Amino acid sequence: MRRFEPKRTATTTYGGLIEKIEVLRSTLRLTSRLERAEIQKLLKQCNALRDEVMLLSRKERFTQAAATRNLTDVESDSMKSSVRVSAAQRRQALIDRSFMFEGVFGESPKLLETLEIAEKAAPTDLPVLIDGESGTGKELLAKVIHANGSRANKPLISVNCGAIPENLLESELFGHKKGSFTGATNDRKGKFESAHKGTVFLDEVGELPLLGQVKLLRVLQSNEIQRVGSDETIEVDTRIVAATNRNLLEMVREGRFREDLYYRLSIIHVTLPALRERRDEIPLLIDFFCDEAAEKLQRSPLELSSRLRTFLLGYDYPGNIRELRNLIFRMSCLAADIADLEQLPETIRPIINGLKLTDRPNTRLTLVEAKKAASDQAEKFFLEQALKEVKGKVSELANKTGMNRSHLQTLLKKHGIRSKDFKVKPALNINTPTSTHAHREGSS
């Protein structure tokens, strides 16, 4: 997902864009009398207009799609209904204020709360700490915060803290003087100096070694840096936005992250929920990425079979938004007219009736097969959960569910479930000699 550009406001209309295009067309008629540099400038303007039209179109389509779902998804519970309306209003308010990911987000209360906090924090210079699983959009949120703040026209410098060797960390962050170490052939600015008056984005800040944490804390306290090999202090004015997929508080308790640095970085602390916690966003993202892939691969937008779309809507996405984007791009490359389950990576391709799709001569499921596959999965899940509750006692489960014990054993065998895997193992008596204990196990 690309961040929303502040200059492209919600007040832009198709009529206004057409006017701009007509002006450009009139100017382009004079290209025979224009210099090459002027022609290049006009071409850039054309490209900018094209992006603006696409952005407006996508935003309108996503907004309409969300509104349609809200109207058709009627809740029987009045409390739930009022919550949905409230979430819809909060989402629309963010869209109207142009603080968004190109309109591509849903109505998850957790996500809306994160965006609302980030929106309030953006105009300030307070440090922001963003946490969340890998692929949830932490870097994108950092860019949106920067773009909506007072430093938007200044540099945003990204630093991947986990990719810098420890012996080069100080040089990368604060720069060095010529001759300060082997290979330092010139004076060099560090990331903080390059981001003066702008923002430094510290990605995966939890990967910083303790020595690097100390030096970072010093910069946050004094707003001064020293290049490696220099005694001169340089004043820097940078805003810090940090991100991590780790639990920094747990690392603090374990002594692997400095407590004082944690509280310096987390004055504003937001969490991006995983994609599986905001499933209403998945259809919007699928459409968005299909358009993006079509543009980049220069092909018509990808069409999905009904069973593929069903799979994508129900999949848990351990890689979150990044994984969904990669899947759409993969299928846009491999599929012909309509993508189906065969274009999914084999590692996540669903198993139907115990067989991989590639093992079946005819890979297209019938409705009966689909219902049976879903029923089998539900049955297996029920048996496993029930066995956990009765601690693996089959007779107790049979009595509890009113099933015949032999039938229950047949079902367990069908799904490859062993009741002994759910039994609570007795604690070993440490006073019993090992040989005697082994003998008793053997005889039993």
N, C-alpha and C positions, 0 to 999 in steps of 0.2 A: 504494500500500500504506500502511495506517495502522500506526503503531508499536504494539507490544505494551504495554499498560498494566500496570505492576507489580502493581496491586491485584487483577487478574484472574489468579489463580494456577492452576496445574495441578491443585490439590486440589479445585477447584470441581466439584460433581457436579450432575447433573440433579435428583436428589432434593432437594439443598440449595436449588436455585433454585426448585423448586416450593413448598417451605416458605415462602420469602420472598414468593413471589407470593400464596400463600394469606393470609399476614399482611396484605399490602397490600389484598387483596380485602376482608378483614374490615373494615379501616379505611375503605375507600372507601364502605362501606354507610352510614357516618355523614356523608357529604358534605353533607347538608342543614344540619348543625350546624357545619360547618367554614368558616373564613375563606378568601377567595380565595387568599391567599398560601400557606396550608396545602395547598390543593388543587393549586396549582402545584408545590409541593414534592413531593407524592405523584406527580404526573405525571412529574416529572423522575426520580424513583426507578423508576417503571415503565419509562421509556425506558432507564435505565441497566441494568435487569434484562434488557430485550429485547436490548441490545447484548451483555450478558454471555452470554446463551443463544446468540446467533449466533456469538460468538467461540468458545465451547466447541464448538459444532457443527462450525465450520470447522476448528478445530484437530484435532478427532478425525478428521474426514474426510481431511484432508491427511496426517496421520500414518499412517492406515490405507492410504491410496493409496500412500505411499512404501514401506510395509512389504510391500505386495502386489507392487510392482515388484521389490523386492529378492529376494523368493522366486521369482518367475518368471524373472528375468533371470539364468540360471545361466551362470557363466563357465567355459570349458574350462580356462583357465590358472589353476592353483592360486594363483599369486602375485597375479594380478588379483583373484581371489575374496577373498583375505585383505584386500587393500586396500579392496575394497567394503564388507566387513563392518566394517572399522575406521572408514571414513567414515560408515557408517550409525550406528555407536555414538557417534561424535563428534557427529553431528547430533542424535541422540536425547538426548544429554547436555545440549546447549544448550536443547532444547525443555523438558526436565525442570527446568532451572534458570531457565526463563522469559526467557532472553536470546535474543530471536528477533524476526523480522518476522511475527508472528501465525502462526508455523509454516510460512510460505510461503518455504521455501528448500530447496535440494537438497543433494547430497553432493559438490559441487565442492571438492576439497582446498584450492584457493586461497581460496574464499569461507569455508570452515570455519576456515582459519587466521586470516583477517581478523576473523571474529566472535569467535574465542577470544582474540585479542590485545585487541580492543575490550572484551571482557568483563572482562579483567584490568585494563585501564586505567580503566574506568568509575568505580570507587570512589575513585580517586586524583584529584588536582588537576592532573596533568600535562597539558600541551598535547597535542592530538592533531591530526595532519594526515591527511586522507582524500583520496586521489586516485583517479581513475578517469574513464572516459568520461562524457559527459553522459547522464543518464537511468539511471544504474546504482544510484541510491538513496543518494547521499552525505548528503543532508540527513536522510533517514530514519535512517541510521546515527548521525548526530550527535544526533538526538532520543533514540534508544535509549540511547546513551552517557550523555546527561544524565539520562534517566529511571531508569537503573540506578546512578546515582552518589549521593553524599551531598548534592548540591544539588538533588535532584529536586523538592523543594517550593519552590524558588526560581525566579525567571524564567529562561527561555531566550529570548534576544533574537537574532534573525537579522538579518544585515547582508549585502546583496548588493553586494559591493565593485565590481562592474562597472556598477551602475546609479546610482551617486552621482556627480554632476558633481565634478570635481577641486576647484573653488572652494568647494564645500559639504562636502567630505569631513571636514575637521576639525570643523566644526560638528555634523555628523551623528554622528560618533564620540564627541566629547568635550563637546558642548553649547556654548552661547554666553550672553553677558550681554546684557541689553537695551541697544540702541543701539550694539553693537559693529560693526555693518555695516548697510547699507541693507536694511530689511525685518525687522531683529531688533527686533520691538516688545515682546518679553517675554523674561525669562530662560527658558532651555530646557535640560533635561537631555539629554545625549548617550546613545548606546547603552550605553557602558561604565558610566555612572553608573546607568542604568536596570536594568542587569543585576548590580548589586552583590550579592554573595553567591551569584550564579547563574552562568550560562554565556553567553558570547557566541559565536555561530556565524558565522564569517566565510566566507561562500560566495563562490566564485570569487576567492580571495585573490590569485591571480596577476594579476588586473586592477588591483590597487592601483598608483597611480603612485609613483615613487621617493620623492617628498616625503611621501606618506602612509605609506610603509613606514618611513621614519625616525621619524615620530611614533608609529607603532604599536610599534616596537622600544623606544622610550623608556618606553612604558606597561608593556610586558612586563618591562623591567629594574627599574623603580622602583615599579610598582603605584600610580602617581599620575597624575592628569590635570589639565589646566588648561582651563577653558572659554575659548572665543575671547573676547578682550576683557577677561580677568580675570587678575590676578597670583596669585590664590589657588590653591593646590594642593589637590586633593581626593583622598583615599585611596580606592582601589577594590579590591575583592577579587572578581575574576572569573576563571573558568576559560575558556580559549580552545580552541575546536574549529574548525579551518579546513578548507576543502575546495577542490579545484581540479581542472579537467580538463586542465591544462597540465603540462608537464614542468618543474617549478621548478628542478631542477638544471641543465637546459640553459639556462634563463633566467638562472641565476646565472653560468654561463660566458659568456653573451652580455652580461652587465652590466645586465640588465633586472630582476633581482630581487636584493635584498641577501643576501649569503651568511650574515651573522650573524643576520638575521631568519629565514632558512630553517631554520637549526639550532635557533633558539629555538622555532619552530613544530612541528618534526618530531621532538621527543623520542620520541613514539609515532607511528609512520608506518605507515598501513595502506593497502592498495589494494583497491578493489572491482573484481573482474573483470567484463568485458563479458558480456552475457547469452549471446552465442554461445559463450562458454567454459564455460557452466554450463547446458547444454541440458536436463538432467534436471529443471530448475526450470520449464521452459516449460509442461508440462501442468498443474502445480500453479497457476501464475500464471493460465493461461487459465480454469481453474475458479473461482479466487478472483475474478478481474475480472468474469467472467460473473455471479457472485452479487452483486458490488458494483454492477454496472450495472443489474441487475434491481431492486435495492433503490432506487437513485436514480431510475431511469426508471419505476418502478412497473409493471413488466411481468414476465412469467415469464422464468426464466433462458434465455439464448440457447442454441440448439442449433446445432451446426456440422456441415456436410456433411463426409463423409469426406475429400474432396479438399481442402477448405478447412483442415481440421485438419492434414492432411499438409503443406500449404504452411506453416502457422503453425509447425509443429514444425521445419521445415527452413530457414526464413527467417533471415537474418543479423542483423536488427534493429540498424541503425546508430544508432537512437535508444534502444536498449536497453529497459529495463522500461517507461519512460514511453511509448515508441512502441507496445509491446504493449498497454498499458492503453488508449491512445487508439484503437487499432484495434478493441478489443473494445467500447468505448463507441460508436464510430461504427457498427459492425455491429449492435449492440443497438438503435440508433435506426432504422437503415434497413431491417433485415431483417424479414420477416413471421414465419413459423414457424421456418424453418431458414435460417441464413446460408450463403451460398456465395461463390465467388470474385468474383462480380459486385459484392458489397458492399465489396470492397477498394478503396482509392484507386487511381486509374488509374496513378499513378506507380510502383506496385509490383506491379500486377496481372500475373501471369505471362503470357508469350507462348507459345501452343501452336501448333505447326506453322507458325510464322511469322506468325500472325494474333493480334491482341488478341482477348480474349473478346468484346468489344463488336462486333467485325467479323463474328462468326459468327452465323448465324440460329439455330442450336441450340447453346447455350453449355455443355451438359452433356457432358463427355468420356466416351467409352467406355473400357473397360479397354485395348483395343488402341491407342487414341490416346495414352493416358497412357504406356504402355510405349514407344511410338515416340518420344514427346517426350523421355522420360528417356534413351532410347538415343541420340537425336540430340545431346543436350547432352553426354553422356559422350564421344561420338565427336569432337565439336568440341574439347572440352577436351584429349583425347588428342593430336589433331593439332597443336594449338597448343604443347603442352608438348614434343612430339617435335621440332617445327621449331626450338624454342629450343635444344634440345640439339645439333642438327646445324647450327645457325647459318643456317637457311633453305635448306640444300642439299637439293633434292627428290630427286635421284638417290641421295644418301647415305642419306636416310630410306627410300627404296624398298628399297635393299639391306639396311638394318638391320632392317626390318620384314618383308621377304620379299614385299612387295606389288608388283604390276605398276605401272610408273611412270604409265601412262596412267590406270589406275584411281585411283591416288593423286591425280593432277591433277583427276580428276572429283570426288573427295571434297572437295578443297580448294575447288573452284569452288562446290560445293553449299553449303558453309558460309561462303562469302564470305571465305576466308582467302587472303591474298597472301603467297607465300613470301618476296618481297623485303622485307617488313616485318620479317622475322626475321634478315636478313643483317647481318653486322657491317660497318659503313661504314668504309672505310679512312681513316686520318688524312690531312688535307690537308698537302701539302708547302709550308711557309710561304715557301720560297725560290723557288717557281715563280710567275712573273707571273700575275696574275689573269686577264688576257685569254687567255693561252695555256691555262690550266687550263679556262676556259670553253669554248675552242675544242675542246679534247680531249673534254670531256664531250659537246659537241654532236655531234662526229663519231662517238663511240662509241654 
